[in-house]
Amino acid sequence: MAPNPLRGLWQMSRPLILPSGVLAYAVGVAMARYAGHPIIWGDQALALTLTMLANLAAHYADEYADADTDALAVHTGISGGSGAIAAGLATRTLALNAALFVSALTIVVGIGAVLSGRLPLAAGLILLIGLSGGWAYSLPPLALERRGLGEITNALLGGLLMPLMAYATAAHHAPPLEAYLQLAPMVAAALTCILGVHWADRNADALVGKRTLAVILGQRLRWLWWACIALAYLLPLLLMPHIIPAAVAVAGLLTLPLGLYVGFRATRTDSAVPGAGLMLALMLAHTVAYWV
């Protein structure tokens, strides 16, 4: 296929995955509103834009770093990378340059937002940690996803830092410990999702020496998978009503049939769709419950 930089950039942005960051961010907005903080939509739109830019930079960096395994993987839009480099639409150089450009844009706009007072310093620090974590996930010297640490890193970036960005923007100070505890089920849900993605990619990853937890654990991964699903549902019950409202715990339980389905299908299917669907369903349930 002939090179097509614009199409390649679009495909490498992973348009099926990128919007999930909006829902993760929405959890933080709803939590902040529940805590009594005013929601200033202009500031939230700015913070969300910066969050999505950092996420986009991480996708481009991952496309650059994973060109070897993505050339061997099955591309589904959720797992296997975008396939843009393998198909000849883009090059590794384009992916790296895009990651550098978007990262620089994120930093410059983020600094301006903090200095102007639109965003608190806490939000700026969360943004910087998230941006750095996205690079550390894929690229040396850490390359966390190649040494069995990528799953928890990814879950913390999506399930914790994205909602905290929204919370800090509304509160205009660092989120309290309570917010971290409220987001623990979201981290478990995000971990459930990324385990499914890495399970789908395990054969290609193993061929290039990429040691994800799916490669390291093999079929034993199902027990970790079940543990994450259990935590996503049990933590709200254990933390209610003083940390997590009962309505949030009940809303999460409405998705339990899907959670059980994902657990029973763990390591029995190469599709990453069930795990991703469970994460989105739990995020939506928590968002609506906190807001209402």
C-alpha positions in Angstrom: 0.0 0.0 0.0 1.3 3.5 -0.9 2.3 5.8 1.9 -0.5 8.1 3.0 0.7 10.2 5.9 -2.7 11.8 6.8 -4.5 8.4 6.7 -1.6 6.9 8.6 -1.7 9.5 11.4 -5.5 9.0 11.7 -5.1 5.2 11.9 -2.2 5.4 14.3 -4.3 7.6 16.6 -6.4 4.5 17.2 -9.8 6.1 16.8 -11.7 3.2 18.4 -9.6 3.5 21.6 -9.1 7.2 21.9 -12.7 8.1 22.8 -12.7 5.8 25.8 -10.5 8.4 27.5 -13.5 10.8 27.4 -15.5 8.4 29.4 -12.7 7.9 31.9 -12.4 11.6 32.3 -16.2 11.9 32.8 -15.9 9.7 35.9 -13.7 12.3 37.5 -16.1 15.1 36.5 -19.0 13.3 38.1 -17.0 12.5 41.2 -16.1 16.2 41.6 -19.7 17.3 41.2 -20.7 14.7 43.8 -18.1 16.1 46.2 -19.6 19.6 45.8 -17.1 21.2 43.5 -18.4 23.6 40.8 -18.1 22.3 37.2 -16.7 25.1 35.0 -17.2 23.6 31.5 -14.7 25.8 29.8 -11.9 24.7 32.1 -13.0 21.1 31.9 -13.0 21.3 28.1 -9.4 22.6 28.2 -8.3 20.0 30.6 -10.0 17.2 28.6 -8.3 18.5 25.4 -4.9 18.3 27.1 -5.7 14.8 28.5 -6.6 13.6 25.0 -3.5 15.1 23.5 -1.4 13.3 26.1 -3.3 10.1 25.2 -2.7 10.7 21.5 1.0 11.2 22.0 1.1 7.9 23.9 -0.6 6.1 21.0 1.9 7.5 18.5 4.8 6.5 20.8 3.4 3.0 21.1 3.0 2.7 17.3 6.7 3.6 17.0 7.9 1.2 19.7 5.7 -1.7 18.7 6.3 -1.7 15.0 7.9 -5.2 15.3 5.1 -6.9 17.1 2.3 -5.0 15.2 3.8 -6.4 12.0 2.9 -9.9 13.2 -0.3 -9.2 15.0 -4.0 -9.3 14.0 -5.3 -5.7 13.8 -8.8 -5.3 15.3 -8.9 -1.6 16.1 -8.6 -2.5 19.8 -5.7 -5.0 19.8 -2.7 -5.5 17.5 -1.9 -1.8 17.1 -3.3 0.2 14.3 -1.5 -1.7 11.5 -0.7 1.6 9.7 3.1 1.0 9.6 2.7 -2.7 8.7 0.4 -1.7 5.8 2.8 0.9 4.5 0.6 3.8 5.2 3.0 5.4 7.7 6.6 4.9 8.8 8.1 4.6 12.3 9.7 8.0 11.8 6.3 9.6 11.2 5.0 7.9 14.3 7.9 9.2 16.4 7.8 12.7 15.0 4.0 12.8 15.7 4.5 11.6 19.3 7.2 14.3 19.8 5.1 17.1 18.3 1.9 16.2 20.2 3.9 15.9 23.4 5.5 19.3 22.9 2.1 20.8 22.1 0.7 19.3 25.3 3.4 20.7 27.4 3.3 24.2 26.0 -0.5 24.5 26.2 -0.5 22.9 29.6 2.1 25.3 31.0 0.1 28.2 29.5 -3.1 26.9 31.1 -1.5 26.6 34.6 0.3 30.0 34.4 -2.9 31.7 33.3 -4.8 30.2 36.2 -7.2 28.2 34.0 -5.9 25.0 35.5 -4.5 24.4 39.0 -0.9 23.3 39.4 -2.2 19.9 40.6 -3.8 19.3 37.2 -0.6 20.4 35.4 1.4 17.8 37.5 -1.1 15.1 36.8 -0.9 15.9 33.1 2.9 15.7 33.2 2.9 12.4 35.0 0.4 11.0 32.5 2.4 12.2 29.5 5.6 10.8 31.0 3.9 7.5 31.8 2.7 7.1 28.3 6.3 7.4 27.0 7.6 5.1 29.7 5.0 2.5 28.9 6.3 2.0 25.4 9.8 3.3 25.0 13.3 2.7 26.5 14.9 2.9 28.9 11.8 1.7 30.8 9.6 0.2 28.1 7.3 -1.1 30.8 5.0 -3.0 28.5 7.9 -5.3 27.5 8.8 -6.4 31.1 5.4 -7.3 32.7 4.7 -3.8 34.1 2.8 -2.3 31.2 -0.6 -3.6 32.3 -0.7 -1.9 35.7 0.9 1.3 34.1 -1.8 1.4 31.5 -4.6 0.8 34.1 -3.2 3.6 36.3 -3.0 6.0 33.4 -6.5 5.4 32.2 -8.4 4.4 35.3 -6.7 6.8 37.8 -4.9 9.8 36.2 -7.5 10.7 33.6 -10.4 11.0 36.2 -8.0 12.7 38.6 -7.3 15.3 36.0 -11.0 16.2 35.8 -11.3 16.2 39.6 -8.3 18.4 40.2 -9.6 20.9 37.5 -12.9 21.2 39.3 -11.5 21.3 42.8 -8.6 23.5 41.9 -6.4 21.6 44.3 -4.8 18.1 44.6 -7.5 15.4 44.8 -7.9 14.0 48.4 -7.2 10.4 49.3 -10.9 9.6 49.1 -10.8 10.3 45.3 -8.0 7.7 44.9 -10.0 5.1 46.8 -13.2 5.9 44.8 -11.2 5.3 41.6 -9.7 1.9 42.7 -12.6 0.0 41.0 -11.9 1.9 37.8 -8.2 0.9 37.8 -9.4 -2.7 38.2 -11.8 -2.3 35.3 -9.0 -0.8 33.1 -6.7 -3.6 34.0 -9.3 -6.1 32.9 -9.4 -4.4 29.6 -5.7 -4.2 29.0 -5.3 -7.9 30.0 -7.7 -8.8 27.2 -5.7 -6.7 24.7 -2.4 -8.3 25.6 -3.9 -11.7 25.6 -5.0 -11.2 22.0 -1.5 -10.1 21.1 0.4 -12.7 23.1 1.7 -14.8 20.2 3.1 -11.8 18.2 4.5 -10.3 21.4 6.3 -13.6 22.3 7.9 -13.8 18.9 9.7 -10.5 19.3 10.6 -11.0 23.0 8.0 -8.7 24.4 7.2 -10.0 27.9 3.7 -8.9 28.7 1.8 -10.6 31.5 0.0 -12.7 28.9 3.3 -14.0 27.6 4.7 -14.5 31.1 1.7 -16.2 32.7 0.0 -17.9 29.8 -3.2 -19.7 30.8 -2.6 -18.7 34.4 -3.5 -15.1 33.4 -7.2 -16.1 33.9 -6.8 -16.0 37.6 -5.4 -12.5 37.5 -8.3 -11.6 35.2 -10.8 -13.0 37.6 -9.1 -11.1 40.5 -9.4 -7.8 38.6 -13.1 -8.4 37.8 -13.8 -9.3 41.4 -12.1 -6.1 42.7 -14.1 -4.0 40.3 -17.3 -5.2 41.9 -16.2 -5.9 45.5 -14.3 -2.6 46.2 -17.4 -0.4 45.9 -19.3 -2.7 48.3 -16.4 -2.7 50.8 -16.0 1.1 50.6 -19.7 2.1 50.7 -21.3 4.2 52.0 -18.6 6.5 53.5 -16.2 6.5 50.5 -18.2 5.2 47.6 -22.0 6.0 47.6 -24.3 3.0 47.7 -25.9 4.1 44.4 -22.5 3.8 42.7 -22.0 0.3 44.0 -25.5 -0.7 42.9 -25.0 0.8 39.5 -21.8 -1.2 39.0 -23.6 -4.4 40.0 -26.0 -3.9 37.1 -23.1 -4.8 34.8 -22.3 -8.0 36.7 -23.7 -10.3 34.0 -21.2 -8.8 31.6 -18.4 -9.1 34.2 -19.1 -12.8 34.7 -19.2 -13.3 30.9 -15.7 -11.7 30.6 -14.4 -13.8 33.4 -15.7 -17.1 31.9 -14.3 -16.1 28.5 -10.9 -15.2 29.9 -8.1 -17.0 27.9 -10.8 -18.7 25.9 -11.2 -16.0 23.3 -8.7 -13.9 21.4 -11.2 -11.0 21.2 -10.4 -7.9 23.3 -14.0 -6.6 22.9 -15.5 -8.2 26.0 -12.9 -6.7 28.4 -13.1 -3.3 26.7 -16.9 -3.4 26.9 -16.8 -4.2 30.6 -14.5 -1.3 31.3 -16.7 1.1 29.4 -19.9 -0.2 31.0 -18.4 0.2 34.5 -17.1 3.7 33.8 -20.5 4.7 32.4 -22.4 3.2 35.4 -20.1 5.0 37.9 -20.4 8.3 36.0 -24.2 8.3 35.9 -24.5 7.2 39.6 -22.1 9.9 40.9 -23.8 12.5 38.7 -27.4 11.6 39.6 
